[in-house]
């Protein structure tokens, strides 16, 4: 019995020794580097493994249906679409790294879109259209911004689905912002003027100079305000002449926390000569009702930046005014009401027009980052001649939107 017990214990000891030696001979696994949260720039950022760069990935999926009265086309042509669908997927990457010179930021935004028969859009009357673009790609460093991004002129905290008469553009630029502190800053940029062109009876020629754009901005707890200005060169192939368009805009957003959290009032006033895109009119980049621009809801009422009279360039003058308010009835329900007005003066017989629109919506957020909303627009146009598809007429347009952000 003692012999058996000794054999068992000896065998066990030998097995343990062999096993321990084998385990010691195995290479140790590298420690796993889990993704770490980066809280230096707000929620949603994380460190790219093995780097000091913080990355945020986001986007949304949007579905829309639009329906309403369409413009009365001229010459007995079949009317434009009275309803249409849109589906859009947008995503972005925001990468930031701290350096001895401050934050280096790289931002990319892209989207994929499908339209089928957008209201007042002849181009997609019979068939749908696909669109895949990137509308932002820029670098920011030590106060400089370079790439494709929002114009330094733009001030656009409007609370509706539909764009009012404001510039809401992305274009190529190089700019610099100086921060005085206390929420006060000044910015200047050279921007791609070809993105602002609206060709009419006369055609633009080459671009000799970019657009020169600047703003002064104040952003504090009560809200924000901005004063903007631009200069835009006009070269025409029709005459041996060159002119400069220009304009100014003032805008403000005032927070109304005493009504409800998230409430605000906003407004703008702008004047332009020779560059209607700065109030959201004219250029091809602003076209199409489905893009949500008021001037296209009224049937494509637009105008050239200039006309040729007696061998001279005569610039189109325009005013635009906007006023809107956003109110939260509860954390899950909110509404917006907005008015917009534009007055366009073209130095050609009967080419002037005025237009205004009133827009209201109701949006339900049943869960975080999911919006289900409906919006109604009333638009009135007064056209002095039959140059445009609506003349002294009005219309109602409705839109249903479902959007999920991530």
C-alpha positions in Angstrom: 0.0 0.0 0.0 2.8 2.3 0.9 4.5 1.5 -2.4 1.3 2.4 -4.4 0.9 5.7 -2.5 4.6 6.6 -3.2 4.2 5.8 -6.9 1.1 8.0 -7.2 2.6 11.0 -5.4 5.8 10.7 -7.4 3.9 10.7 -10.7 1.9 13.7 -9.8 5.0 15.7 -8.8 6.7 14.8 -12.0 3.6 15.9 -14.0 3.4 19.3 -12.2 7.1 19.8 -12.9 6.8 19.1 -16.6 3.7 21.2 -16.9 5.3 24.2 -15.1 8.4 24.0 -17.3 6.3 23.9 -20.5 4.3 27.0 -19.4 7.4 28.9 -18.6 8.8 28.2 -22.0 5.7 29.8 -23.8 6.0 33.4 -25.0 3.9 36.0 -23.0 1.0 37.6 -24.9 1.2 41.3 -25.6 -1.2 43.3 -23.3 -4.4 44.3 -25.1 -4.7 48.0 -25.8 -8.4 48.8 -25.5 -9.9 52.0 -27.1 -9.8 54.8 -24.6 -12.3 57.6 -24.3 -11.0 61.1 -25.2 -12.9 63.7 -23.2 -10.8 66.7 -24.2 -13.2 67.7 -27.1 -16.6 66.6 -25.8 -18.7 63.5 -26.0 -18.1 60.9 -28.7 -14.3 61.2 -29.1 -11.9 58.3 -28.6 -8.2 57.8 -29.0 -7.0 56.1 -32.2 -5.0 53.1 -30.7 -1.3 53.8 -30.6 -1.7 57.5 -31.2 -2.4 60.8 -29.4 -5.2 61.6 -32.0 -8.8 61.8 -30.9 -11.5 60.8 -33.4 -15.2 61.3 -33.6 -17.3 59.4 -36.1 -20.9 60.5 -36.7 -23.7 61.0 -39.2 -27.4 60.5 -39.9 -29.9 58.8 -42.2 -32.8 60.9 -43.4 -36.0 60.1 -45.3 -38.3 62.8 -46.7 -41.5 63.1 -48.6 -42.5 66.4 -50.1 -45.9 67.4 -51.6 -47.7 70.6 -52.6 -48.7 73.0 -55.3 -46.3 73.4 -58.2 -45.3 76.3 -60.3 -47.3 77.2 -63.4 -44.8 76.8 -66.2 -44.9 79.1 -69.2 -46.0 78.3 -72.7 -48.3 75.5 -71.9 -45.5 73.2 -70.8 -46.5 70.2 -68.5 -46.2 71.2 -64.9 -43.3 70.2 -62.6 -43.5 67.4 -60.0 -46.2 67.8 -57.3 -44.5 65.3 -54.9 -41.2 63.6 -54.4 -39.0 61.4 -52.2 -35.5 61.8 -50.8 -33.2 59.5 -48.9 -29.9 60.7 -47.6 -27.0 59.1 -45.7 -24.4 61.4 -44.3 -21.3 60.7 -42.2 -18.3 62.5 -41.0 -14.9 62.0 -39.4 -13.5 64.6 -37.0 -9.8 64.0 -35.9 -8.0 66.3 -33.5 -4.5 66.2 -32.0 -2.9 68.5 -29.4 0.5 70.0 -30.3 2.8 72.7 -28.9 1.1 75.1 -31.3 -2.5 74.1 -30.3 -5.0 71.7 -31.7 -4.6 70.3 -35.3 -8.0 69.4 -36.6 -8.9 67.4 -39.8 -12.6 67.1 -40.8 -14.2 65.1 -43.6 -18.0 65.0 -44.4 -19.6 63.0 -47.2 -23.1 61.9 -48.2 -25.0 59.6 -50.5 -28.4 60.7 -51.7 -31.3 59.5 -53.8 -34.0 61.8 -55.2 -37.1 60.7 -57.1 -39.3 63.4 -58.5 -38.6 66.3 -56.2 -41.3 69.0 -56.0 -40.8 71.7 -58.6 -37.8 69.9 -60.0 -38.1 69.2 -63.8 -34.8 67.3 -63.9 -36.1 64.4 -61.9 -39.7 64.4 -63.3 -39.5 61.0 -65.0 -36.7 59.2 -63.2 -34.8 59.3 -60.0 -31.3 60.7 -59.5 -28.4 59.6 -57.4 -25.9 61.9 -55.8 -22.6 61.0 -54.0 -20.5 63.9 -52.8 -18.2 65.1 -50.1 -19.2 68.6 -49.0 -16.6 69.3 -46.3 -12.9 68.5 -46.2 -10.7 70.9 -44.3 -7.7 71.3 -41.9 -7.6 73.8 -39.0 -4.3 74.7 -37.3 -3.1 77.8 -35.3 -6.1 79.8 -36.4 -5.9 78.9 -40.1 -8.7 77.0 -42.0 -8.0 75.5 -45.4 -10.1 73.3 -47.6 -13.8 72.8 -48.4 -16.1 74.2 -45.6 -18.7 76.8 -44.8 -18.2 80.3 -46.2 -17.0 82.8 -43.6 -19.9 84.9 -44.7 -22.6 82.4 -43.6 -24.8 82.9 -40.5 -27.4 80.2 -40.6 -28.9 78.9 -37.3 -32.4 78.7 -38.9 -34.6 76.1 -37.2 -36.6 74.8 -40.2 -36.1 72.1 -42.7 -36.5 74.6 -45.5 -33.7 77.1 -46.1 -34.7 80.8 -45.9 -33.1 83.4 -48.1 -29.6 82.9 -46.7 -26.3 81.6 -48.0 -25.8 78.0 -46.8 -22.9 76.9 -48.9 -19.7 74.9 -48.7 -16.9 76.0 -50.9 -13.1 76.0 -51.1 -11.3 78.6 -49.1 -8.2 79.6 -47.1 -8.9 81.7 -44.0 -7.6 82.9 -40.7 -9.5 83.6 -37.4 -8.1 85.7 -34.6 -9.6 85.0 -31.2 -9.6 88.1 -29.0 -11.0 86.1 -26.0 -14.3 86.4 -24.3 -16.1 85.0 -27.3 -15.0 87.8 -29.6 -13.2 86.9 -32.9 -12.4 88.3 -36.4 -12.0 86.2 -39.5 -10.8 86.8 -43.1 -10.7 84.5 -46.1 -10.2 84.1 -49.8 -12.9 81.9 -51.2 -13.8 80.3 -54.5 -15.7 82.9 -56.4 -16.8 80.5 -59.2 -19.0 78.7 -56.7 -21.0 82.0 -56.3 -21.6 82.7 -60.0 -25.1 83.1 -61.4 -25.0 83.3 -65.2 -27.8 85.2 -66.8 -27.9 86.9 -70.2 -24.2 87.6 -70.0 -21.6 85.0 -69.2 -18.8 85.1 -66.7 -15.3 85.0 -67.9 -12.2 83.7 -66.1 -11.6 84.1 -62.4 -8.8 86.6 -61.8 -9.3 87.1 -58.1 -11.0 85.0 -55.5 -13.8 86.4 -53.4 -12.6 88.3 -50.3 -14.8 87.6 -47.3 -14.6 88.6 -43.6 -16.6 88.6 -40.4 -16.6 89.9 -36.9 -18.2 87.5 -34.4 -19.3 87.5 -30.8 -20.4 84.3 -29.0 -21.4 84.3 -25.4 -23.9 82.7 -23.0 -26.8 84.9 -24.2 -26.3 83.8 -27.8 -24.2 85.0 -30.8 -24.0 87.8 -33.4 -22.0 88.3 -36.6 -21.3 91.0 -39.1 -20.1 89.8 -42.5 -18.9 91.4 -45.7 -17.6 90.2 -49.1 -16.2 91.5 -52.4 -16.8 89.4 -55.6 -15.1 90.1 -59.0 -17.3 90.1 -62.2 -15.5 89.5 -65.5 -17.8 89.2 -68.5 -17.0 87.7 -71.9 -19.7 89.9 -73.5 -17.8 93.2 -72.9 -14.3 94.3 -72.1 -15.2 95.4 -68.6 -14.7 94.3 -65.0 -16.7 95.2 -61.9 -16.7 94.2 -58.2 -19.8 93.0 -56.5 -20.1 93.5 -52.7 -22.4 93.0 -49.8 -22.9 93.1 -46.0 -24.9 91.0 -43.6 -25.7 91.2 -39.9 -27.2 88.3 -37.9 -28.0 87.4 -34.3 -29.2 84.5 -32.3 -30.6 85.1 -28.9 -31.1 82.2 -26.4 -34.5 82.1 -24.6 -33.9 79.8 -21.6 -36.6 81.5 -19.6 -39.1 80.0 -22.0 -37.6 76.5 -22.2 -34.2 74.9 -22.5 -33.0 75.1 -26.1 -35.3 77.9 -27.2 -33.9 80.8 -29.3 -34.7 83.6 -31.6 -32.6 84.4 -34.7 -32.6 86.9 -37.6 -30.5 88.3 -40.4 -30.5 91.3 -42.7 -28.4 91.4 -45.9 -27.7 93.6 -48.9 -25.8 92.4 -52.0 -24.8 93.8 -55.4 -23.6 91.5 -58.2 -23.6 88.2 -56.2 -27.0 86.8 -55.4 -25.7 83.5 -54.0 -24.8 85.4 -50.9 -28.5 85.5 -50.0 -29.2 82.0 -51.3 -30.3 83.0 -54.8 -28.9 82.5 -58.2 -26.1 79.9 -58.4 -26.5 76.3 -59.5 -25.3 75.2 -56.1 -28.5 76.6 -54.6 -30.8 75.0 -57.1 -33.5 72.4 -56.6 -36.5 72.4 -54.3 -35.4 69.2 -52.7 -32.3 71.0 -51.5 -34.7 72.9 -49.3 -34.2 76.4 -50.7 -37.2 78.8 -50.6 -36.5 80.4 -54.0 -36.9 77.0 -55.7 -40.1 76.2 -54.0 -41.6 79.3 -55.8 -40.7 77.8 -59.1 -37.0 78.6 -59.7 -37.4 82.4 -59.5 -33.9 83.5 -59.8 -31.9 86.3 -61.5 -28.5 86.9 -63.0 -25.7 88.6 -61.0 -25.5 91.2 -63.7 -26.8 92.2 -67.1 -25.1 94.1 -70.0 -26.6 97.5 -70.8 -24.9 99.7 -73.5 -21.6 97.8 -73.2 -21.5 98.2 -69.4 -21.9 95.7 -66.5 -25.0 96.6 -64.4 -25.1 94.6 -61.2 -28.2 93.1 -59.7 -29.2 94.5 -56.3 -31.0 92.5 -53.6 -32.1 92.7 -50.0 -33.0 89.7 -47.8 -34.5 89.6 -44.3 -35.1 86.6 -42.0 -36.6 86.0 -38.6 -37.3 82.7 -36.8 -37.9 81.2 -33.4 -37.5 77.7 -32.0 -39.6 76.5 -29.0 -39.5 73.3 -27.0 -43.0 72.4 -25.7 -41.4 69.5 -23.8 -38.1 67.6 -24.1 -39.7 65.4 -26.8 -41.7 68.0 -28.7 -40.5 71.2 -30.4 -41.7 73.7 -33.1 -40.2 76.4 -35.3 -41.8 79.4 -37.0 -39.9 81.4 -39.6 -40.4 84.2 -42.1 -38.1 85.1 -45.0 -38.3 87.9 -47.6 -36.2 88.8 -50.6 -36.4 91.8 -53.0 -34.4 91.5 -56.2 -33.7 94.5 -58.6 -32.4 93.5 -62.0 -31.5 96.4 -64.4 -33.4 94.8 -67.2 -37.0 95.4 -68.3 -39.5 93.7 -66.0 -37.0 91.3 -64.5 -37.4 92.4 -60.8 -39.3 90.2 -58.3 -40.0 90.0 -54.6 -40.8 86.8 -52.6 -41.6 85.9 -49.1 -42.4 82.7 -47.2 -43.7 81.6 -43.9 -42.7 78.2 -42.6 -43.8 76.3 -39.5 -43.0 72.8 -38.3 -43.7 70.3 -35.4 -41.0 67.7 -34.5 -41.3 64.7 -32.2 -38.2 63.1 -30.6 -39.5 59.8 -29.2 -36.0 58.6 -28.4 -32.7 60.3 -28.3 -31.4 61.4 -31.7 -34.5 60.3 -33.6 -36.7 63.1 -35.1 -40.0 62.7 -36.8 -41.4 65.9 -38.1 -43.8 67.7 -40.5 -43.4 71.1 -42.0 -45.7 73.5 -44.0 -44.5 76.4 -46.2 -46.6 79.2 -47.6 -44.8 81.1 -50.4 -45.9 84.3 -52.2 -44.2 85.7 -55.3 -44.7 89.0 -57.0 -43.1 89.1 -60.5 -43.3 92.2 -62.6 -43.1 90.3 -65.9 -43.4 86.7 -67.2 -39.7 86.0 -66.8 -40.2 83.4 -64.1 -42.4 80.4 -63.6 -44.6 82.1 -61.0 -46.0 85.5 -61.5 -47.9 87.2 -58.6 -48.8 83.8 -57.3 -48.6 81.8 -54.1 -48.3 78.1 -53.1 -48.3 75.7 -50.2 -45.7 73.0 -49.8 -45.6 70.2 -47.1 -42.7 68.0 -46.0 -42.5 64.9 -43.8 -39.0 64.1 -42.4 -37.7 61.1 -40.4 -34.1 61.4 -39.3 -31.8 59.3 -37.1 -28.5 60.7 -36.0 -25.6 58.6 -34.7 
